[in-house]
Amino acid sequence: MSDPTTSPLILDFGSIYDELNFTYNYTEFIINPETQPCNDISLPDAVTVFYSVFYVLIFVLAIPGNLIVGLVIGLSKQSLPPSDLYLLHLAVADLLLALTLPFWATSVTRGWVFGDSMCKIITILQELSFYSSILFLTCISMDRYMVIVRAMEARRANRQMFSWGVCAAVWAVGALLSLPGLLNSSFKSQTSNQIVCAELYDTKSRDVWRLTTRILRHTLGFLIPLAIMLPCYGVTIKRLLHVRGGFQRQRAMRVIVSVVVAFLLCWTPYHISVMVDTLSRAKIVLYQCSARMAVDQAMFATQSLGLLHSCVNPVVYAFVGEKFRKSLLQMMRKMGVLHRPSVTRSSRSSLSSELTSTFM
């Protein structure tokens, strides 16, 4: 039996370790910025305070404004035509959106302090308001098209009963489309160490879930309604321009068109920024970290602009809607706020009354 100390199977690795023990020159290693994860957006304190005050201001304007709109339309003694009914439900949707604003105002400066359950509830309310608003505006455009372009068919149809069914369907669809808000949760940001309320998907399926919810938001929440509203209003305005007395009938469109334009001005920038972000996450378009952070900041800023929409409609009614102002003054006189009696009354034909029933 051989001596273990002289066995050829036992090697001395000392010399090998000495040869391998050299120092790498790490200064020559270059990081590829496209493969590095981006940090969460960090806003200066002055900017966060501005957004917080901005949300509170919208809340203060939206709650009384939409309550007044709801009272003026809802307390009307006459049976509400479909467009007025849709406007009433639109005011309710704006109220729901306004109710979420104090929570977001707090989260901007202090982080989300209301827990997981409220994170899901507030997100669902915001999504419900978003979808129902655009769907009610779509219904209004279709109703105006039927009344003005297809007046005979509109008279034969039982539009009032149908409109109540449409309102129920819109709320049901909005509630269904807002269910992805259940996926939102409050969690601690890895970079800012602050609690946030945002989408929290499973790692394996997050790309599929995010892409699915984004497609729903882009199509059902913007593109399809826009593809319906623009042709309806285009044909309707063209018809009004070629009929006798068209100038007076165009007044019936002022409030509705103003409401739609206000919605587009408030929400179109947000949809564009979200679409850009969706293209990036789907790896259809690749951005460097600085560009991706700029997109995140754009989404945050344009979403704040979209929230402004909750207090815009009452302002539109006040400045554009002559009939709305008269109805508001009449309601204030009945409540004893104003004592000046009404001195004039206007009589209109049935068609003209139908056309101008949208609180011009």
C-alpha positions in Angstrom: 0.0 0.0 0.0 1.4 3.4 -1.0 2.1 6.2 1.3 -0.8 8.8 1.1 1.7 11.7 1.3 3.4 10.5 -1.9 0.3 9.5 -3.8 0.1 11.1 -7.3 -3.7 11.7 -6.7 -3.0 14.2 -3.9 -1.9 17.5 -5.6 -0.5 20.7 -4.1 -2.9 23.4 -5.2 -1.0 26.2 -3.6 0.8 27.2 -6.7 -2.4 27.1 -8.7 -4.1 29.4 -6.2 -1.3 31.8 -6.4 -1.6 32.0 -10.1 -5.4 32.6 -10.0 -5.1 35.2 -7.2 -5.1 38.3 -9.4 -7.2 41.5 -9.3 -9.7 42.3 -12.0 -9.8 45.9 -13.3 -13.5 46.8 -12.5 -13.0 50.3 -13.9 -13.3 48.9 -17.4 -16.8 47.4 -16.8 -19.5 49.6 -18.4 -23.2 49.3 -17.3 -25.7 49.2 -20.1 -28.4 51.8 -19.1 -31.1 50.0 -21.1 -30.8 46.9 -18.9 -30.9 48.8 -15.6 -34.2 49.1 -13.7 -35.6 52.6 -13.4 -36.2 54.3 -10.1 -39.7 55.4 -9.1 -40.5 59.0 -9.9 -39.6 61.3 -7.1 -41.3 64.7 -7.0 -39.9 67.7 -5.1 -41.7 68.7 -2.0 -43.0 71.9 -3.6 -44.5 69.9 -6.4 -46.2 67.3 -4.1 -47.7 70.1 -2.1 -49.0 71.8 -5.3 -50.7 68.5 -6.4 -52.2 68.0 -3.0 -53.6 71.5 -2.9 -54.8 71.1 -6.5 -56.8 67.9 -5.6 -58.4 69.6 -2.6 -59.4 72.6 -4.7 -61.0 70.4 -7.3 -62.9 68.6 -4.5 -64.1 71.9 -3.0 -65.4 73.0 -6.5 -66.7 69.6 -7.7 -68.9 68.6 -4.8 -71.2 71.7 -4.5 -71.1 72.2 -8.3 -72.3 68.7 -9.2 -74.8 68.7 -6.3 -76.4 71.9 -7.8 -76.5 70.3 -11.3 -78.1 67.2 -9.8 -80.7 69.3 -7.9 -81.5 71.5 -10.9 -82.1 68.6 -13.2 -83.5 66.1 -10.7 -86.1 68.5 -9.2 -87.6 69.4 -12.5 -91.3 68.9 -12.4 -91.4 67.7 -16.0 -90.4 64.2 -17.0 -86.8 64.1 -17.9 -85.9 63.6 -21.5 -83.1 61.1 -22.1 -80.3 63.7 -22.5 -81.2 65.3 -19.2 -81.3 61.9 -17.5 -77.8 61.1 -18.9 -76.5 64.5 -17.8 -77.9 63.8 -14.3 -76.1 60.5 -14.1 -73.0 62.2 -15.5 -73.1 64.6 -12.5 -73.4 61.5 -10.1 -70.3 60.0 -11.8 -68.4 63.3 -11.3 -69.4 63.3 -7.6 -68.0 59.8 -7.2 -64.7 60.9 -8.8 -64.6 64.0 -6.5 -65.0 61.8 -3.4 -61.8 60.1 -4.2 -59.7 63.3 -4.3 -59.1 63.8 -0.6 -57.5 60.3 -0.4 -55.2 61.0 -3.4 -54.3 64.5 -2.0 -53.2 62.8 1.3 -51.3 60.0 -0.5 -49.2 62.5 -2.6 -47.6 64.0 0.5 -47.8 61.3 3.1 -48.1 58.1 1.2 -51.1 55.8 1.3 -52.2 55.6 5.0 -55.7 54.1 4.5 -54.9 50.4 4.1 -55.5 47.8 1.4 -59.3 47.8 1.6 -59.6 51.5 1.0 -57.0 51.3 -1.7 -59.2 48.9 -3.6 -62.4 50.8 -2.9 -61.1 54.2 -4.0 -59.5 52.8 -7.1 -62.8 51.1 -8.1 -64.7 54.3 -7.5 -62.3 56.2 -9.7 -62.5 53.6 -12.5 -66.3 53.4 -12.2 -66.5 57.2 -12.6 -64.1 57.2 -15.5 -65.9 54.6 -17.5 -69.4 55.7 -16.7 -68.6 59.3 -17.7 -67.4 58.5 -21.2 -70.3 56.0 -21.7 -72.9 58.6 -20.6 -71.4 61.1 -23.0 -71.6 58.5 -25.8 -75.3 57.9 -25.0 -75.9 61.7 -25.1 -74.3 62.0 -28.5 -76.4 59.1 -29.8 -79.6 60.5 -28.4 -79.0 63.9 -30.0 -78.4 62.2 -33.3 -81.7 60.3 -33.0 -83.7 63.5 -32.0 -82.3 65.8 -34.7 -81.3 63.5 -37.6 -83.9 60.8 -37.1 -86.7 62.7 -35.5 -89.5 60.5 -36.8 -88.0 57.4 -35.5 -87.2 59.0 -32.2 -90.8 60.1 -31.7 -92.2 56.6 -32.3 -89.8 55.0 -29.9 -90.4 55.0 -26.1 -87.1 56.8 -25.4 -87.8 57.6 -21.8 -88.3 54.0 -20.7 -85.3 53.0 -22.9 -83.1 55.7 -21.3 -83.6 54.2 -17.8 -82.5 50.8 -19.1 -79.5 52.4 -20.7 -78.5 54.1 -17.5 -78.7 50.8 -15.6 -76.6 49.1 -18.3 -74.0 51.9 -18.2 -73.5 51.6 -14.5 -73.3 47.8 -14.8 -70.7 47.9 -17.5 -68.7 50.6 -15.6 -68.8 48.4 -12.5 -67.6 45.4 -14.5 -64.8 47.3 -16.1 -63.7 48.7 -12.7 -63.2 45.3 -11.2 -59.5 45.2 -12.1 -59.2 47.8 -9.3 -59.3 44.8 -6.9 -55.8 44.1 -8.0 -54.6 47.3 -6.5 -52.9 47.1 -3.1 -50.9 49.3 -0.7 -47.2 48.3 -0.6 -43.9 49.9 0.2 -41.9 51.4 -2.7 -38.5 49.8 -3.1 -36.8 53.1 -3.9 -38.7 55.8 -1.9 -39.6 53.6 1.1 -43.0 55.2 1.0 -46.4 53.3 1.0 -48.2 53.6 -2.3 -51.6 52.4 -3.6 -51.0 51.0 -7.1 -51.3 47.9 -9.3 -49.7 44.9 -7.7 -49.7 41.9 -10.0 -48.3 38.4 -9.6 -44.8 38.3 -11.1 -45.5 35.6 -13.6 -48.7 37.1 -15.0 -48.2 40.8 -14.4 -47.4 41.6 -18.1 -50.6 39.9 -19.3 -52.8 41.5 -16.7 -51.3 45.0 -17.3 -51.7 44.7 -21.0 -55.3 43.4 -20.7 -56.4 46.2 -18.5 -54.6 48.8 -20.6 -56.3 47.5 -23.8 -59.7 47.7 -22.1 -59.0 51.3 -20.9 -57.8 52.4 -24.4 -60.6 50.8 -26.4 -63.8 50.8 -24.2 -62.8 53.9 -22.2 -61.7 56.1 -25.1 -61.3 54.9 -28.7 -64.7 53.2 -29.2 -66.7 56.0 -27.5 -64.8 58.6 -29.5 -65.4 56.7 -32.7 -69.2 56.9 -31.9 -69.4 60.5 -30.6 -67.5 62.2 -33.4 -69.6 60.8 -36.3 -72.8 61.4 -34.4 -72.0 65.0 -33.7 -70.6 65.5 -37.1 -73.7 64.3 -38.9 -76.0 66.2 -36.4 -74.2 69.5 -36.8 -74.2 69.1 -40.6 -78.0 68.5 -40.5 -78.6 71.6 -38.3 -76.6 73.7 -40.8 -78.9 72.7 -43.7 -82.4 73.1 -42.1 -84.5 76.2 -41.7 -84.1 77.7 -38.3 -80.9 75.8 -37.9 -79.2 78.7 -36.0 -81.6 78.4 -33.1 -81.4 74.6 -33.1 -77.7 74.8 -33.0 -78.1 76.4 -29.5 -79.4 73.0 -28.4 -76.0 71.5 -29.1 -73.9 74.0 -27.3 -73.9 72.5 -23.8 -73.5 68.9 -25.1 -70.6 69.8 -27.4 -69.0 71.8 -24.7 -69.3 68.9 -22.2 -67.7 66.5 -24.8 -64.9 69.0 -25.6 -64.2 69.5 -21.9 -63.9 65.7 -21.5 -61.6 65.3 -24.4 -59.3 68.2 -23.3 -59.1 66.7 -19.8 -58.6 63.1 -20.6 -56.9 62.9 -24.1 -53.4 63.8 -22.8 -53.7 61.1 -20.2 -54.7 58.5 -22.7 -51.8 59.4 -25.0 -49.3 59.2 -22.2 -50.7 55.8 -21.0 -50.6 54.5 -24.6 -46.9 55.5 -24.8 -46.3 53.7 -21.5 -48.2 50.6 -22.8 -46.0 50.4 -25.9 -43.0 50.5 -23.7 -44.2 47.8 -21.3 -45.2 45.6 -24.2 -41.6 46.1 -25.6 -43.0 47.4 -28.9 -41.1 50.6 -28.4 -38.0 50.6 -26.2 -37.0 53.7 -24.1 -34.0 54.4 -22.0 -34.5 54.9 -18.3 -34.7 58.7 -18.5 -37.4 58.5 -21.2 -39.4 55.9 -19.2 -39.3 58.2 -16.1 -40.4 61.1 -18.2 -43.4 59.0 -19.3 -44.2 58.1 -15.7 -44.2 61.8 -14.8 -46.4 62.6 -17.8 -48.9 60.0 -16.7 -49.0 61.4 -13.2 -49.4 65.0 -14.5 -52.1 64.2 -17.1 -54.0 62.0 -14.7 -54.3 65.1 -12.4 -55.6 67.0 -15.4 -58.2 64.3 -16.0 -59.3 64.6 -12.4 -60.1 68.2 -13.1 -62.9 67.0 -15.3 -65.0 66.3 -12.2 -65.6 70.0 -11.6 -65.7 71.2 -15.2 -69.3 70.3 -16.2 -71.0 72.7 -13.7 -68.8 75.5 -15.0 -69.8 74.6 -18.6 -73.5 74.7 -17.6 -73.1 78.1 -15.8 -71.4 79.8 -18.7 -73.0 78.1 -21.7 -76.4 76.9 -20.5 -79.0 79.6 -20.6 -81.8 77.3 -19.7 -79.8 75.9 -16.8 -79.2 79.3 -15.4 -82.9 80.1 -15.6 -83.8 76.9 -13.9 -81.2 77.5 -11.2 -82.6 81.0 -10.5 -86.1 79.6 -10.4 -85.0 77.0 -7.8 -83.2 79.7 -5.7 -86.4 81.8 -5.7 -88.4 78.9 -4.5 -85.9 78.3 -1.7 -86.1 82.0 -0.7 -82.5 82.8 -1.7 -83.7 85.2 -4.4 -86.9 87.3 -4.1 -87.0 88.8 -7.6 -89.9 87.2 -9.4 -89.7 85.8 -12.9 -91.1 88.3 -15.4 -91.0 86.4 -18.7 -92.0 83.0 -20.0 -91.1 81.4 -23.3 -93.3 79.1 -25.2 -91.9 76.6 -27.6 -93.1 73.9 -29.9 -92.7 70.3 -28.9 -89.8 69.7 -31.2 -88.0 72.9 -30.1 -88.6 72.0 -26.5 -87.1 68.6 -27.1 -84.1 70.1 -28.8 -83.5 72.6 -26.0 -84.1 70.3 -23.1 -80.4 69.8 -22.4 -80.1 72.9 -20.2 -78.8 75.3 -22.7 
